[in-house]
Amino acid sequence: MKTTLTIAAALGSALLLAAQVQAQAPTTEKCYGVAKAGKNDCQTATSSCAGTSKKDHEASAWLSLPKGTCEKIAGGSLTGSKG
């Protein structure tokens, strides 16, 4: 009886955790190629940290935008370039 109760509790906890993780899905995504010079959100292939991109629309520089917005922007891409 005790083993069955333990297994049921573990299974219930696992299902609850899975539902909680899915509910916290990100609502933003990285959008490459749309940042102005010095306005990127994070490090790129050619700059060391946020706000240090050297040129407008750098292919490896990204901004965090609401999900579904990036592909509506001219030049926006969900995948970055290495260069």
C-alpha atoms as an extended CHARMM CRD file, in Angstrom:
* protein
*
        83  EXT
         1         1  MET       CA              0.0000000000        0.0000000000        0.0000000000  PROA      1               0.0000000000
         2         2  LYS       CA              2.7840000000        2.4120000000        0.9150000000  PROA      2               0.0000000000
         3         3  THR       CA              4.6310000000        1.7880000000       -2.3810000000  PROA      3               0.0000000000
         4         4  THR       CA              1.5080000000        2.4500000000       -4.4290000000  PROA      4               0.0000000000
         5         5  LEU       CA              0.9040000000        5.7070000000       -2.5950000000  PROA      5               0.0000000000
         6         6  THR       CA              4.5220000000        6.7960000000       -3.1270000000  PROA      6               0.0000000000
         7         7  ILE       CA              4.3740000000        6.0250000000       -6.8570000000  PROA      7               0.0000000000
         8         8  ALA       CA              1.0600000000        7.8720000000       -7.2180000000  PROA      8               0.0000000000
         9         9  ALA       CA              2.4570000000       10.9240000000       -5.4110000000  PROA      9               0.0000000000
        10        10  ALA       CA              5.6090000000       10.9270000000       -7.5730000000  PROA      10              0.0000000000
        11        11  LEU       CA              3.5670000000       10.6180000000      -10.7680000000  PROA      11              0.0000000000
        12        12  GLY       CA              1.2430000000       13.4140000000       -9.6870000000  PROA      12              0.0000000000
        13        13  SER       CA              4.1960000000       15.6660000000       -8.8850000000  PROA      13              0.0000000000
        14        14  ALA       CA              5.8000000000       14.9610000000      -12.2660000000  PROA      14              0.0000000000
        15        15  LEU       CA              2.5880000000       15.7940000000      -14.1230000000  PROA      15              0.0000000000
        16        16  LEU       CA              2.1160000000       18.9910000000      -12.1350000000  PROA      16              0.0000000000
        17        17  LEU       CA              5.6980000000       20.0780000000      -12.8410000000  PROA      17              0.0000000000
        18        18  ALA       CA              5.3050000000       19.3820000000      -16.5740000000  PROA      18              0.0000000000
        19        19  ALA       CA              2.1350000000       21.4750000000      -16.7050000000  PROA      19              0.0000000000
        20        20  GLN       CA              3.8170000000       24.3190000000      -14.8340000000  PROA      20              0.0000000000
        21        21  VAL       CA              6.8430000000       24.3460000000      -17.1670000000  PROA      21              0.0000000000
        22        22  GLN       CA              4.6000000000       24.4340000000      -20.2330000000  PROA      22              0.0000000000
        23        23  ALA       CA              2.5960000000       27.3390000000      -18.7700000000  PROA      23              0.0000000000
        24        24  GLN       CA              5.8190000000       29.3420000000      -18.4350000000  PROA      24              0.0000000000
        25        25  ALA       CA              6.7070000000       29.1380000000      -22.1450000000  PROA      25              0.0000000000
        26        26  PRO       CA              8.6240000000       32.1990000000      -23.3100000000  PROA      26              0.0000000000
        27        27  THR       CA              6.5610000000       35.0240000000      -24.7560000000  PROA      27              0.0000000000
        28        28  THR       CA              9.5340000000       36.6280000000      -26.5030000000  PROA      28              0.0000000000
        29        29  GLU       CA             11.9950000000       35.4850000000      -29.1370000000  PROA      29              0.0000000000
        30        30  LYS       CA             15.3480000000       36.6170000000      -30.4970000000  PROA      30              0.0000000000
        31        31  CYS       CA             14.9810000000       38.6640000000      -33.6850000000  PROA      31              0.0000000000
        32        32  TYR       CA             18.1940000000       39.0230000000      -35.6800000000  PROA      32              0.0000000000
        33        33  GLY       CA             19.0370000000       41.7100000000      -38.2140000000  PROA      33              0.0000000000
        34        34  VAL       CA             16.7600000000       44.4950000000      -36.9660000000  PROA      34              0.0000000000
        35        35  ALA       CA             18.8350000000       46.2070000000      -34.2520000000  PROA      35              0.0000000000
        36        36  LYS       CA             20.2830000000       49.6610000000      -34.8090000000  PROA      36              0.0000000000
        37        37  ALA       CA             23.9730000000       50.1900000000      -34.0610000000  PROA      37              0.0000000000
        38        38  GLY       CA             24.5510000000       50.1040000000      -30.3110000000  PROA      38              0.0000000000
        39        39  LYS       CA             21.0160000000       48.8970000000      -29.5440000000  PROA      39              0.0000000000
        40        40  ASN       CA             21.4540000000       45.0920000000      -29.5740000000  PROA      40              0.0000000000
        41        41  ASP       CA             20.2910000000       43.0600000000      -26.5620000000  PROA      41              0.0000000000
        42        42  CYS       CA             23.3070000000       40.7790000000      -26.1820000000  PROA      42              0.0000000000
        43        43  GLN       CA             26.7690000000       39.7680000000      -27.3850000000  PROA      43              0.0000000000
        44        44  THR       CA             27.2490000000       39.1900000000      -31.1260000000  PROA      44              0.0000000000
        45        45  ALA       CA             29.9650000000       37.6000000000      -33.2260000000  PROA      45              0.0000000000
        46        46  THR       CA             31.6560000000       40.9990000000      -33.5610000000  PROA      46              0.0000000000
        47        47  SER       CA             30.7780000000       42.8000000000      -30.3110000000  PROA      47              0.0000000000
        48        48  SER       CA             31.3590000000       41.8790000000      -26.6930000000  PROA      48              0.0000000000
        49        49  CYS       CA             28.0900000000       42.7370000000      -24.9550000000  PROA      49              0.0000000000
        50        50  ALA       CA             24.6810000000       44.3920000000      -25.1700000000  PROA      50              0.0000000000
        51        51  GLY       CA             24.6210000000       47.8040000000      -26.8020000000  PROA      51              0.0000000000
        52        52  THR       CA             27.9240000000       47.3940000000      -28.6380000000  PROA      52              0.0000000000
        53        53  SER       CA             26.9940000000       46.3560000000      -32.1760000000  PROA      53              0.0000000000
        54        54  LYS       CA             28.8870000000       48.4350000000      -34.7090000000  PROA      54              0.0000000000
        55        55  LYS       CA             26.3680000000       48.8460000000      -37.5380000000  PROA      55              0.0000000000
        56        56  ASP       CA             22.6380000000       48.9290000000      -38.1960000000  PROA      56              0.0000000000
        57        57  HSD       CA             20.9330000000       45.6310000000      -39.0840000000  PROA      57              0.0000000000
        58        58  GLU       CA             23.9670000000       43.4980000000      -38.2020000000  PROA      58              0.0000000000
        59        59  ALA       CA             22.9890000000       39.8800000000      -38.9990000000  PROA      59              0.0000000000
        60        60  SER       CA             24.3440000000       38.5050000000      -35.7010000000  PROA      60              0.0000000000
        61        61  ALA       CA             22.8500000000       41.2410000000      -33.4660000000  PROA      61              0.0000000000
        62        62  TRP       CA             19.4390000000       40.5550000000      -31.9730000000  PROA      62              0.0000000000
        63        63  LEU       CA             16.6170000000       42.1640000000      -30.0400000000  PROA      63              0.0000000000
        64        64  SER       CA             14.1690000000       40.3570000000      -27.7970000000  PROA      64              0.0000000000
        65        65  LEU       CA             10.7030000000       40.9310000000      -29.2810000000  PROA      65              0.0000000000
        66        66  PRO       CA              7.2140000000       39.5870000000      -28.5580000000  PROA      66              0.0000000000
        67        67  LYS       CA              6.7090000000       36.1710000000      -30.1280000000  PROA      67              0.0000000000
        68        68  GLY       CA              5.3890000000       36.3910000000      -33.7020000000  PROA      68              0.0000000000
        69        69  THR       CA              6.6410000000       39.9420000000      -34.3020000000  PROA      69              0.0000000000
        70        70  CYS       CA             10.0620000000       39.2900000000      -35.8320000000  PROA      70              0.0000000000
        71        71  GLU       CA              8.9710000000       37.7760000000      -39.1100000000  PROA      71              0.0000000000
        72        72  LYS       CA              6.6440000000       40.7330000000      -39.7000000000  PROA      72              0.0000000000
        73        73  ILE       CA              9.6050000000       43.1530000000      -39.7240000000  PROA      73              0.0000000000
        74        74  ALA       CA             11.5010000000       43.6740000000      -42.9910000000  PROA      74              0.0000000000
        75        75  GLY       CA             14.9160000000       42.0900000000      -42.5680000000  PROA      75              0.0000000000
        76        76  GLY       CA             13.9650000000       40.2530000000      -39.3610000000  PROA      76              0.0000000000
        77        77  SER       CA             15.0740000000       36.6470000000      -38.9310000000  PROA      77              0.0000000000
        78        78  LEU       CA             14.7200000000       34.0770000000      -36.1570000000  PROA      78              0.0000000000
        79        79  THR       CA             18.1840000000       32.7280000000      -36.9510000000  PROA      79              0.0000000000
        80        80  GLY       CA             21.3740000000       34.7320000000      -36.7470000000  PROA      80              0.0000000000
        81        81  SER       CA             24.5150000000       34.8170000000      -38.8230000000  PROA      81              0.0000000000
        82        82  LYS       CA             27.9640000000       34.0550000000      -37.4810000000  PROA      82              0.0000000000
        83        83  GLY       CA             29.5950000000       37.0090000000      -39.1480000000  PROA      83              0.0000000000
